[in-house]
Amino acid sequence: MPDVDRPRAWLLTVDGSPQSYVDLDDPLHLEFEYVRRLAHAVDCAAPEGEPLDVLHLGGGALTLPRWVAATRPGSRQRVAESDGGLVELVSALLPLAAGADVAVHTADARDHLEAAPSGGYDVVVADVFGGSRVPAQVASLGFARAAARALRPGGLYAANLADGAPFGFLRSQLATFAAVFGELALIAEPSVLRGRRFGNAVLLASQSPLPVAPLARRAAADAFPARVEEGRSLARLIGGAQPVRDEDAVPSPRPPEGAFGIG
């Protein structure tokens, strides 16, 4: 008999920042806008309902893997999450749906990516945060090259990043992935892109043309509409930023107080 006293919807926070939201009764519910944007990217990576092989770097409460399992039955998903205590907590309190092929590994994201089989995945999703900051080890040319190697031809890399004006971190990440991938795009709210506030931005990279038009339609239709930047507008944002070598990599900036706070 199910535990009627146990909540069915959970909000996971790390260092005071909302990290994951899971509704056990509705895996299609994506509370956070950046997760919706990652989901849009995944959904545009292949025809509707087609199973995908997905590597998730950073697991949290497995919100996106649950969504992929529900929308694309038969998908094979692997998750690398460095926080072993979190992995145990999520396994105990937030079980995956029966039949979901999701294997969770307690592992460093960079190490797990570099050990992944060459051409083993259709999609690599990076949502790697140490508290509220993207760690330096997933913000360099070495990491970008490892992501490219793990993808099949035409595969998609999608990453959740965070920054604010003057966008030193975001611009360097765009330059880094542009040095490795042939195609690049960015999904973000206009208020973030205009420098009015600190916020999330989803970076997309592939060796094949990205589905910019359907992505733009979906992002614009969200409760908090976002834009898709590519081509010349993205080149202007990158400006003179240079790719980041491993030895020069730094974490993303610390968010201003309350930037990702609850309520």
C-alpha positions in Angstrom: 0.0 0.0 0.0 1.4 3.4 -0.9 2.5 5.7 2.0 -0.4 8.2 2.0 1.5 10.6 4.3 4.5 10.9 2.0 4.3 14.0 -0.3 4.1 13.4 -4.0 5.7 16.6 -5.1 9.2 17.5 -3.9 11.4 20.6 -4.1 15.1 20.0 -3.7 17.4 22.9 -2.7 21.2 23.0 -2.5 22.8 25.9 -0.6 19.5 27.7 -0.5 19.1 27.5 -4.3 16.2 25.6 -5.9 17.8 22.6 -7.7 15.1 20.2 -8.7 11.3 19.9 -8.6 9.7 16.5 -9.0 6.0 15.6 -9.2 5.9 11.8 -8.8 2.3 11.7 -10.2 3.2 13.8 -13.3 6.7 13.4 -14.8 5.7 15.8 -17.6 5.4 18.7 -15.1 8.6 20.8 -15.4 8.5 23.6 -12.8 11.7 25.4 -13.6 11.9 27.3 -16.9 15.5 26.3 -17.6 14.5 22.6 -17.3 11.7 23.3 -19.8 14.2 24.8 -22.2 16.5 21.8 -21.9 13.4 19.6 -22.5 12.6 21.7 -25.6 16.1 21.0 -26.9 15.9 17.3 -26.3 12.4 17.1 -27.9 13.7 18.8 -31.0 16.7 16.5 -31.3 14.6 13.7 -32.9 11.1 12.9 -34.2 8.4 12.9 -31.5 8.4 9.7 -29.3 11.6 8.3 -30.8 13.8 6.7 -28.1 17.1 8.4 -27.4 20.3 7.5 -25.7 20.9 10.3 -23.3 23.8 11.1 -20.9 22.9 13.4 -18.1 25.8 15.1 -16.3 24.4 16.2 -13.0 21.4 14.3 -11.8 19.7 16.2 -9.0 16.3 14.6 -8.4 16.2 13.2 -12.0 13.5 15.6 -13.2 14.6 15.5 -16.9 15.4 11.8 -17.0 11.8 11.1 -15.7 10.4 13.4 -18.4 12.5 11.7 -21.2 11.4 8.2 -20.0 7.7 9.4 -20.1 7.8 11.1 -23.4 10.2 8.8 -25.2 9.6 5.2 -24.0 12.5 2.9 -24.7 15.1 5.6 -24.2 18.4 4.5 -22.6 19.6 7.1 -20.1 22.7 7.3 -17.9 23.2 9.8 -15.2 26.5 11.0 -13.5 25.9 12.6 -10.1 28.8 13.4 -7.8 26.8 13.7 -4.6 26.5 10.1 -3.2 24.2 11.2 -0.4 21.8 12.9 -2.9 21.8 9.8 -5.0 20.8 7.7 -2.0 18.1 10.2 -0.9 16.5 10.4 -4.4 16.6 6.6 -4.7 14.8 6.2 -1.4 12.2 8.9 -1.6 11.7 9.6 -5.3 11.7 6.2 -7.1 11.7 6.1 -10.9 8.7 4.8 -12.8 8.7 1.1 -13.5 10.4 0.3 -16.8 12.5 3.5 -17.0 15.9 2.6 -18.3 17.8 5.1 -16.2 21.1 4.1 -14.6 22.5 6.5 -12.0 26.2 6.5 -11.3 27.8 8.3 -8.3 30.6 9.9 -10.3 32.3 13.2 -11.2 30.7 14.6 -14.4 34.0 15.2 -16.2 35.5 11.8 -15.3 32.3 10.0 -16.4 32.1 11.9 -19.7 35.7 11.2 -20.5 35.1 7.4 -19.8 32.0 7.3 -22.0 32.1 5.3 -25.2 32.9 7.3 -28.3 29.7 8.1 -30.3 27.6 6.5 -27.6 24.9 9.1 -27.1 22.3 11.0 -29.1 22.2 13.8 -26.5 24.5 14.9 -23.7 22.8 17.2 -21.1 25.1 19.1 -18.7 23.3 20.5 -15.6 26.4 20.5 -13.3 26.5 22.8 -10.4 28.5 22.9 -7.2 25.9 24.7 -5.1 24.9 27.6 -7.2 28.0 27.7 -9.5 29.1 25.8 -12.6 32.4 24.1 -11.7 35.6 24.9 -13.6 36.2 21.3 -14.7 33.1 21.4 -16.9 34.0 24.8 -18.4 37.0 24.2 -20.7 38.1 23.0 -24.1 39.0 19.6 -22.7 35.4 19.1 -21.5 33.9 20.4 -24.8 36.0 18.0 -26.8 35.0 15.1 -24.5 31.3 16.0 -25.1 31.8 16.1 -28.8 33.5 12.7 -28.7 30.7 11.1 -26.8 28.0 12.2 -29.3 26.9 10.4 -32.4 27.0 12.2 -35.7 24.3 14.9 -35.5 24.1 14.5 -31.8 23.1 17.4 -29.4 24.9 18.9 -26.5 22.8 21.0 -24.1 24.0 22.8 -21.0 22.5 24.9 -18.2 24.7 27.8 -17.4 24.2 30.9 -15.2 25.7 34.4 -15.5 24.9 38.1 -15.5 26.3 41.2 -17.3 29.0 41.7 -18.5 28.8 37.9 -19.2 32.4 37.0 -18.9 31.7 33.4 -18.0 28.9 32.9 -20.6 30.9 34.5 -23.4 33.9 32.3 -22.7 31.7 29.2 -22.7 30.2 30.2 -26.1 33.7 30.7 -27.5 34.9 27.4 -26.0 32.1 25.3 -27.6 32.3 27.3 -30.8 35.9 26.1 -31.1 34.8 22.5 -31.0 31.3 22.3 -32.5 30.2 23.6 -35.9 26.8 24.9 -34.7 25.8 26.9 -31.6 22.7 28.5 -30.1 21.7 30.0 -26.8 18.2 30.1 -25.2 17.7 32.8 -22.5 15.1 35.3 -21.4 15.5 38.8 -22.9 15.9 40.4 -19.4 19.0 38.2 -18.9 20.4 38.8 -22.3 20.0 42.6 -21.8 21.9 42.4 -18.6 19.0 43.4 -16.4 19.4 40.4 -14.1 21.5 37.3 -13.3 19.9 34.2 -14.7 20.1 30.9 -16.5 21.0 30.4 -20.2 20.9 27.1 -22.1 23.8 26.5 -24.5 23.2 24.2 -27.4 25.9 22.8 -29.6 26.1 20.2 -32.5 28.1 19.4 -35.5 24.8 19.5 -37.5 22.4 22.4 -38.0 20.3 23.0 -34.9 16.5 23.1 -35.0 16.4 26.8 -34.3 12.9 27.6 -35.7 11.0 25.0 -33.6 13.1 25.8 -30.6 12.3 29.5 -30.9 8.6 28.8 -31.2 8.6 26.6 -28.0 10.7 29.0 -26.0 8.6 32.0 -27.0 5.4 30.2 -25.9 6.6 29.4 -22.3 5.2 31.2 -19.3 8.5 33.2 -19.1 9.3 33.6 -22.8 12.8 33.2 -24.0 14.7 34.0 -27.2 17.0 31.7 -29.2 20.2 33.5 -30.3 22.4 32.1 -33.1 24.4 33.2 -36.0 25.4 36.9 -36.1 23.6 37.8 -32.8 25.5 35.1 -31.0 28.8 36.1 -32.6 28.2 39.7 -31.3 27.6 38.3 -27.8 30.8 36.3 -28.0 32.7 39.3 -29.1 36.4 38.9 -28.4 36.1 36.1 -25.9 38.5 33.3 -26.3 38.2 29.5 -25.7 39.1 28.4 -22.2 42.0 26.0 -21.7 41.8 23.5 -18.8 44.5 25.3 -16.9 42.7 28.6 -17.2 39.1 27.4 -16.4 37.2 29.1 -13.6 33.7 28.4 -12.1 30.8 30.5 -13.0 30.3 33.7 -10.9 28.6 33.5 -7.6 25.0 34.6 -8.0 23.8 37.8 -6.3 21.9 37.2 -3.1 18.4 36.1 -3.9 19.0 35.5 -7.6 17.8 31.9 -7.3 16.1 32.1 -3.9 12.8 30.6 -3.1 9.8 32.9 -2.8 
